[in-house]
Amino acid sequence: MFFLNREQTNPYFNLAAEEYLLRQGPGDMFMLWQNEPCVVIGKHQNAFAEINYRYCRDEKIPVIRRISGGGAVYHGPGNINFSFIKTVEKENAVDFSRFLKPMMETFARLGLAVTSGKRNDLYIHGLKFSGNAEHVYRDKVLHHGTILFDANLDVLNLALTPSGKIFTDKAVKSVRSKVTNLKPYLPDIETIDEFTTLLIQSAGQSIPELQPFSLSDSDIHNINSLATEKYSTWDWNFGYSPQYIFTVSLKVLGENREYNFTVKNGYIIDIQAHEALKSQKAFRLLQSCFAGRQFREETLLNIINDRYNELADAGFEPESLLSSLF
């Protein structure tokens, strides 16, 4: 099995590297890697329902969709991620224990009493420190997980606490758990670099015959291309979300009125309101402005600015309209 300690911290690159190495890598592989601050959501999640959109936007925390399932997680300088790529039998492709076992053995050598939960997370003293997910491609499986060592848990909680909007969809929902860092349980380890070094040494005993591997210039070029064309795009990170309906309260003529927006493939395909509102000018204008448009902040801001006077004449408050939607 090859071992790659990835030096890159760009989250778009690192998520692209997972897919590239799964599809075109040299074979079975174990990897460690870190990201700059970001939120990573599961493939089948509704991005807006999983995050505090305004907080992530204001703090410039990117939101990136991965190819595996599962829930949303926070990455940053205080956590390290591990990945396995392995050729498996198709009949038994998904088997979390295949990879959790060596990782639990690795932690045990560091003196940590780690347990696994029913959702394939890892816990210490009843608190979660590692979320795990898998993706199967042909006869290979990608398994990856997070390890909270010294993460900023306040930022984690703020980024992963949804805004409170009501969403109706069939997307996979994150299961919120109380989390902790491992650093308090490792008093002799001060930095994440020290922790990573010990993790590599211990993992080598559970995962024998690790052979060092480095990305070639060609690999890096191809991964960067995939990051640009897919992982850094709004279409993948937000537009790929399963179809959903969200309810929003908008002020019209000083009154709060509820509207239901249906979004599919990132586009507003329908707007509905209570029967009593459907004949009103405000509702018709709302449909005219937003139906068929991309549910993207920049797109809707341009529409609001272009039709500012019409919206104001219909009784909307254009200055607060965008913040009500997002």
QUIHU-V550371 format. One record per backbone hydrogen bond with DSSP energy under -1.0 kcal/mol. CO is the residue of the C=O (numbers start at 1). NH is the residue of the N-H. Records with the same first field share a line. If there is no record, write none. Layout:
CO: NH  NH
//
This chain:
1: 211
2: 30
3: 213
4: 32
9: 36
10: 14
11: 15
12: 16
13: 17
14: 18
15: 19
16: 20
17: 21
18: 22
19: 23
20: 24
21: 25
28: 2
29: 85
30: 4
31: 83
32: 6
33: 81
38: 75
39: 64
40: 73
41: 66
42: 45
44: 172
47: 50
51: 53
52: 56
53: 57
54: 58
55: 59
56: 61
57: 60
62: 39
64: 41
68: 43
73: 40
75: 38
76: 79
78: 149  150
80: 147
81: 33
82: 145
83: 31
84: 143
85: 29
86: 141
89: 92
90: 93
95: 98
96: 99  100
97: 101
99: 103
100: 104
101: 105
102: 106
103: 107
104: 108
105: 109
107: 112
108: 111
112: 114
115: 123
117: 120
121: 117
122: 129  130
123: 115
124: 127
127: 124
128: 180
129: 148
130: 122
131: 146
133: 144
134: 69
135: 142
137: 140
139: 88
140: 137
141: 86
142: 135
143: 84
144: 133
145: 82
147: 80
148: 182
149: 183
151: 153
152: 156
153: 157
154: 158
155: 159
156: 160
159: 52
166: 247
168: 245
178: 128
182: 185
183: 186
186: 189
191: 195
192: 196
193: 197
194: 198
195: 199
196: 200
197: 201
198: 202
199: 203
200: 204
202: 205
203: 207
211: 3
216: 220
217: 221
218: 222
219: 223
220: 224
221: 225
222: 226
223: 227
224: 228
225: 229
226: 230  231
227: 232
230: 233
233: 237
234: 238  239
238: 241
244: 263
245: 168
246: 261
248: 259
250: 257
252: 255
255: 252
257: 250
259: 248
260: 272
261: 246
262: 269  270
263: 244
264: 267
266: 295
267: 264
268: 292
270: 262
272: 260
274: 277
277: 280
280: 284
281: 285
282: 286
283: 287
284: 288
285: 289
286: 290
287: 291
290: 293
293: 268
294: 296
296: 300
297: 301
298: 302
299: 303
300: 304
301: 305
302: 306
303: 307
307: 311
308: 312
309: 313
310: 314
311: 316
312: 315
315: 253
317: 320  321
320: 324
321: 325
322: 326
//
